[in-house]
């Protein structure tokens, strides 16, 4: 276990704690809608957490050993026709709007509905749940990132640069420290990339 591996594991646990904190704040009273201020806060935190996750996956991708790409089969796989019964039951997070009435009544309902003060919490919770799934098993994303970086490197693309993030004063101290450290470690990992400057 290298020093970078320990840092990556600690980074994943810090990001996981941040995701859980935002989920707790969103679903504290289990309402289907949250205020606009809370929704803005959640979106801002989700964007911030996604950036941290991408940078952690970049560090993890630097430690992945890539196997040679598998050769594609000479004959493409033939897919049979799919019917509705072969799919697993889908769970609709949000109900469809305007299922009853004539099209004219549905159109009137859209224009006469009062302005909403609240925002649905289900899409935000779904994005956070997806982030938790990626945090539990980041290796597929790391292998994919390693392949992308390898392809860009062989094509002679310019070296990516990890820039500092703005708005760190709003983040928790652990997240702000992680952000700065990820910037430094990420640029060190990409240092061996050929640079024409």
N, C-alpha and C positions, 0 to 999 in steps of 0.2 A: 504494500500500500504506500503510494507516494504521498508527498505533501499536498499535491494538487488533488489527488483522489479524496483525501480527508476534507479538503476545502469544498469540493463538489458535493460530497455527502452532507456537510454542514449547510451548504447553500440550499440544497433541496429541502432539508428540514425547515430552514427559515422561511422559504417560499411557501411550503405546505402550511406552516403556522399562519402566514399572512392570508392564504386562501381561506382557511378555516375561520379566521377572524372576520373576514368580509362576509362569509356565508352566515356566520352567527349574527352579524349586524343586520343582514338582509332579512333573515327569517326569525327574528327575535320574537315576533308576535304571530307568525304563521298566517299573515294576511296575503291574499293574492296580488295586492297592489301596495306599492311603497310610494313615499313622497318623491317629488322631483329632485329635491336636494339629496336624498339618500341614493336615488338612482344615479345622479351625476357622480357622487362619491364612489359608488360601486363601479361605474364604468371607468373612472379614472384609475381606481385601484386595479381593476382587471387589466387595463392596458399596461400599467406599470409592472404587474406580476408577469404578464406575457413577455415583456421585454427581458425581465430577469430570467425567465425560463428559457428563452432563446439563447441568452448568453451562457447559461449553465449547460445547455445542450451543446453549444459550440465547444466548451471546455471538455465535455464528456466525449465529443466526437474526435477531439485531438488524441484521445487515448485508445480509440477503437482501431483494431487491426482489421483492415479491409481485405476480404477474400476476393479473388478475381471474379469478375461478373459472370454469372451463369449464362450459358448460351441459350438463345431463344429456340424453342422447338421449330423444326422445319415446317411442320404443318400447324396452322393455327387451330386452337381448340374450338370446336363447334358447340355453340350453346343452343339448347333446345328452347322451344317457346315456353315462356313462363306464364303461369296462370295465377290468379289471385290467391289460390290456396297454398302455393308454395312459399309465399312470404310469411315471415313471422308476424304476429299481430303488432301493428304499429300503435304507439301511444302518442296521442295528440296532446302536446303541451298546452296549446291554445285552441279554444273552440273556434269554428268557422263563423264569421260574422254574416248575418243576414240569411239564414237558411229558410226562414218562413216568409210567406207573403209573395206578392208579385214583384217583378223588378222595379216598378215605379215606387212601390211602398218602401222597398229597401233603399232606393235612391233618396227618397224624402227623409228617411230615418238617418241617413248619413249627414244631411245638411242641417237637421234640426237637433242633433245630439249636442248637449252642452259640452263646452270645452273641458277636457279632463285635467284634473289637478294632479292625479296620481299616475304612476307608471307600473306596468305589470312586472312582478318580481320573477316570474318563471324563466324568461330568457336569460336573465342575469344569473340565476341559480344554475341554469343548465350550462352556461359558459364556465362557471366556477367548478361544476361537477366534471366537466371535460378536462379542465386544468388539473384537477385532482387525479383523474385517470392517467394523464400524461406524467404526473409526478410519481405515481406508483410504479410505472413501467416506462422509464425514459429511453431505454436502449434502442427500440425501433426508430425513434426520432433521431437518436445520436448516430445510428448507422446511416440513416437517410442524409443527415447533415454532413457526415463524413464523405459520402459519395458525391454530394453536391459540391463540397469544397474541393475534392479531388478533381472533379470534372472542370471546375473553374480554373484551378491551378494549371492543369494540363492545357487548357485552351489559351492560357496566357492573359487571363483577366487581371486587372489591377488588384492589389492586395486590399481586402476589406479593412476598414478602420472602425474601431469601436469608440464612439464619442461619449463624453459624459452626458448624463441625463439632467435635464432641468427640473426644478421643483422638488429637489431632495429634501428641502426643509419641511415638506409636508409628510414625508415618510417617517416610519418608526426608525429609531437609531440603528437597529440591527439591519434593516433593509437599506438604509443609506450607506452603511459601512459595506454591505454586500455589493451594492451597486458600484461603488468606487473600486473595490477589490476585483470585481468581475471585469471592469474596464481595463485595469492594469494586467491581470492574468490573461485576458482575451487577446490583448495586443501583443503580449509576450508569446503566446501560442502561435500567432500569425506572423511572427517576426521572420521566420525562415522563408516566407513567401517571396518570390522574385519581385523586386520593386524597381521600376525604371527611373524613379526620381533622383 
